[in-house]
Amino acid sequence: MNPIDIDKRIYDLYDEYCHGFMERREFLRQASAVTVAGVSGLAMARALLPRYAEAQEVLFTDDRIRARYVDFDSPGGTSGTMRGYLAQPNQEGKFPAVIVFHENRGLNPYIEDVARRFAVEGFIALAPDGLSPVGGYPGNDDDGRKLQRSLDQSKLKQDMLNSAAFVKTHENSAGKLGATGFCWGGGITNFLAVEMGDGLSAGVPFYGAAPASADVPGIQAPLMIQAAEDDPRINAMWPEFEEALKANNKEYVHHLYAGTRHGFHNYSTPRYNEAAAKLAWQRTVAFFQKNLDEA
């Protein structure tokens, strides 16, 4: 089913569901009350559910990269240890480092694929799994959301900070770090920019929650904010965030992609917008290449 076939009411319900404001059963129940041109809302709703197996751009067997799971210490986090998915070019040497933060459901296959895509572009990329201290991503997004909501959020954030430190100081890291993330991970990218100060060299949050204005002075890294046109919850935060960035003379660029919805980069659902996703990816890679260059 193409995105144009799905009624906006179903998209809005899906947004509530995927952000944890309603359970899957309620999402499907409310969607089933909608019918458009003979197409049931239930069919539209089911079409929006992720299909990860159909949406890999770089296979884990790709001979251009090396990809593996790694375990590392995480003092002050949920359990004191963490696990992540590490991908790098299949060659010797040191590479600029990137950390990739998942959405509000743990390290799913889409985020692992993003890490592999960065490796193809010449980066060493770590995608930490915030759920690893409680068993890891459970294999489906519904259980992943429940698990992530159950965690102490301050400890989860500490796990993300420790993950950033791990990849930045990895033996194959050239020393500079970029951060990106999607939805919850976009907000964590902004959090990292505040907490790490000049320890972060570039940040690219995708449709993520803005930090508090009082925290913006701590940001030292240049930011590229990737935003969807139809994303009321996140876009409502932007005017105040931008005002704080300007008031504190921070370096940033804001891209608003016309005709897109929250999650437009995630190619496992019909929210995916191919043209916008590819442009956003090209801009992200170029931004990191510019700001993580050791020269």
C-alpha positions in Angstrom: 0.0 0.0 0.0 1.4 3.4 -1.0 1.6 6.3 1.4 -1.0 8.2 -0.7 -3.5 5.4 0.0 -3.4 5.9 3.8 -5.8 8.4 5.3 -4.3 11.1 7.5 -6.4 10.0 10.4 -4.6 6.6 10.3 -1.2 8.3 10.2 -2.2 10.4 13.2 -3.3 7.4 15.1 -0.1 5.6 14.2 1.9 8.6 15.5 0.1 8.2 18.9 0.7 4.5 18.9 4.4 4.5 17.9 5.2 7.1 20.5 3.6 5.0 23.2 0.4 7.0 23.8 -1.8 4.0 23.0 -1.4 0.3 22.8 -1.4 -1.7 19.6 -4.9 -3.1 20.2 -6.3 0.4 20.7 -4.6 1.7 17.6 -6.1 -1.1 15.5 -9.5 -0.7 17.1 -9.7 3.0 16.4 -8.3 2.6 12.9 -11.0 -0.1 12.1 -13.7 2.6 12.5 -12.3 4.4 9.4 -13.2 3.5 5.9 -12.1 5.4 2.8 -13.3 4.5 -0.7 -14.0 1.0 0.3 -10.6 0.5 2.0 -10.7 -0.3 5.7 -8.7 1.7 8.2 -7.6 -1.6 9.7 -5.9 -2.5 6.4 -4.2 0.9 6.3 -3.1 0.6 9.9 -1.5 -2.8 9.3 0.3 -1.4 6.3 2.0 1.1 8.5 3.6 -1.6 10.8 7.3 -2.0 10.1 8.6 -4.6 7.6 12.3 -4.7 8.5 13.2 -7.7 6.4 12.2 -5.9 3.3 14.1 -2.7 4.0 17.8 -3.4 4.3 20.1 -1.3 2.2 23.4 -2.8 3.3 23.5 -6.5 4.2 25.5 -7.6 7.3 27.4 -9.9 4.9 28.5 -6.9 2.7 32.3 -7.3 2.1 32.9 -3.6 2.2 32.3 -3.5 6.0 32.9 -5.4 9.2 29.9 -5.5 11.6 29.6 -7.2 15.0 28.1 -6.8 18.4 30.3 -5.5 21.2 30.0 -5.3 25.0 31.4 -2.6 27.1 31.3 -1.1 30.6 28.6 1.5 31.4 29.1 2.9 34.9 26.1 4.6 36.3 23.8 3.1 33.7 21.0 0.6 34.0 23.2 -2.4 34.8 26.8 -1.3 34.5 27.3 -2.9 31.1 26.1 -2.2 27.6 25.9 -3.8 24.2 25.9 -2.2 20.8 26.2 -2.9 17.1 29.6 -1.8 15.7 30.2 -1.3 12.0 33.3 -0.1 10.2 35.0 -0.1 6.8 36.6 -3.5 6.0 40.1 -2.1 6.0 42.9 -1.2 8.4 43.2 2.3 9.9 41.3 4.8 12.0 38.0 6.4 11.0 35.8 9.2 12.1 33.3 8.0 14.7 29.6 8.2 14.6 27.0 7.1 17.2 23.5 6.2 16.0 20.7 6.4 18.5 17.6 4.3 18.1 14.0 5.2 18.5 11.9 4.5 21.6 11.9 0.7 21.1 15.5 -0.4 21.2 18.0 -1.5 18.6 15.8 -2.7 15.7 17.1 -3.9 12.3 16.5 -0.5 10.7 19.0 1.2 13.1 21.5 -1.5 12.6 21.3 -0.9 8.8 21.9 2.8 9.4 25.1 1.9 11.2 26.2 -0.3 8.3 25.4 2.5 5.8 27.8 4.8 7.8 30.5 2.1 7.6 30.1 2.1 3.8 30.7 5.8 3.9 34.0 5.5 5.8 32.9 5.9 9.4 33.2 3.6 12.4 29.6 3.6 13.7 28.1 2.3 17.0 24.4 1.8 17.4 23.9 1.1 21.2 21.0 -0.9 22.4 19.5 0.8 25.4 17.6 -2.4 26.1 20.7 -4.6 26.3 20.8 -4.4 30.2 17.3 -5.9 30.3 17.8 -8.5 27.6 18.1 -6.4 24.4 15.7 -5.5 21.6 13.0 -8.2 22.0 12.4 -8.8 18.3 9.3 -6.6 17.9 8.6 -2.9 18.4 5.6 -3.3 20.7 7.6 -5.2 23.4 10.5 -2.9 22.8 8.5 0.2 23.5 7.2 -1.3 26.8 10.7 -2.3 27.8 12.2 1.1 27.1 9.4 2.9 29.0 10.1 0.7 32.0 13.7 1.8 32.3 15.0 4.5 34.6 15.4 7.3 32.0 18.3 9.0 33.7 20.2 5.7 33.7 19.3 5.1 30.1 20.7 8.4 29.2 23.9 7.6 31.0 24.2 4.4 29.0 23.9 6.5 25.8 26.7 8.9 27.1 28.9 5.9 28.0 28.3 4.5 24.5 29.4 7.7 22.9 32.6 7.6 25.0 33.2 4.0 24.0 33.1 4.6 20.2 34.9 7.9 20.4 37.9 6.3 22.2 37.7 3.0 20.2 41.1 1.8 18.9 39.8 2.3 15.3 38.4 5.8 16.0 40.3 8.8 14.7 39.1 10.8 17.7 36.3 13.0 16.6 32.6 12.1 17.2 29.4 12.8 15.4 26.0 11.8 16.8 22.7 11.2 15.0 19.4 9.6 16.0 15.8 9.2 15.1 12.7 10.2 17.1 13.7 9.4 20.7 17.3 9.1 19.4 17.0 12.6 17.9 16.2 13.9 21.3 19.2 12.0 22.7 21.4 13.5 20.1 20.4 17.0 21.4 21.0 15.7 24.9 24.4 14.5 24.0 25.3 17.9 22.4 24.4 19.6 25.7 26.2 17.1 28.0 29.4 16.6 25.9 30.0 20.2 25.0 33.2 20.3 22.8 33.6 16.6 23.2 31.0 16.2 20.4 32.1 17.5 17.0 28.7 17.4 15.1 25.1 16.4 15.8 22.3 15.5 13.4 19.0 14.9 15.2 16.2 13.6 13.1 12.8 14.8 14.3 13.9 14.8 17.9 12.8 16.6 21.0 14.5 19.9 21.7 16.6 20.4 24.8 15.5 23.0 27.4 16.5 26.5 26.4 18.5 26.9 29.6 20.7 24.0 28.5 21.4 25.3 25.0 24.5 27.4 26.1 26.3 24.0 26.8 26.1 23.1 23.1 29.4 23.5 21.3 29.0 21.2 18.3 27.4 22.4 15.1 24.0 20.9 14.6 22.0 19.9 11.5 18.3 19.6 12.5 16.3 17.3 10.2 12.6 17.9 10.5 9.4 16.6 8.9 6.8 19.0 7.6 3.9 17.1 9.2 5.2 16.6 12.8 3.2 18.9 15.1 4.6 17.6 18.4 8.3 18.1 17.4 7.8 21.2 15.3 6.0 23.0 18.1 9.4 22.9 20.0 11.4 24.4 17.2 10.7 28.2 17.5 11.9 28.3 21.1 14.9 26.0 20.3 15.9 28.2 17.4 15.6 31.3 19.5 17.9 29.9 22.1 20.4 28.8 19.4 20.4 32.2 17.9 20.7 34.0 21.3 23.7 31.9 22.2 25.4 32.2 18.8 25.3 28.5 18.1 26.1 27.0 14.7 23.2 25.2 13.2 21.2 24.5 10.0 17.5 23.5 10.0 16.0 21.4 7.1 12.3 21.0 6.9 11.3 18.4 4.3 8.1 19.3 2.4 5.5 16.6 2.2 7.0 14.4 4.9 5.8 12.9 8.2 7.6 12.0 11.4 9.7 9.0 10.6 10.3 9.8 6.9 13.8 8.3 7.0 12.7 4.9 8.2 12.2 2.9 5.0 10.4 0.0 6.7 7.0 1.7 6.8 4.9 3.8 4.3 5.8 6.9 6.2 9.1 6.6 4.3 9.7 9.4 1.8 12.4 8.3 -0.6 13.4 11.7 -2.0 13.5 13.4 1.3 15.2 10.4 3.0 18.0 10.3 0.4 18.5 14.0 0.5 18.7 14.0 4.3 21.1 11.1 4.3 23.4 12.9 1.7 23.3 16.0 3.9 24.1 14.1 7.0 27.1 12.3 5.6 28.5 15.5 4.1 28.0 17.3 7.4 29.9 14.6 9.3 32.6 14.5 6.6 33.1 18.2 7.0 33.1 18.4 10.8 34.8 15.1 11.7 37.7 15.6 9.2 41.0 15.5 11.1 42.8 17.7 8.6 
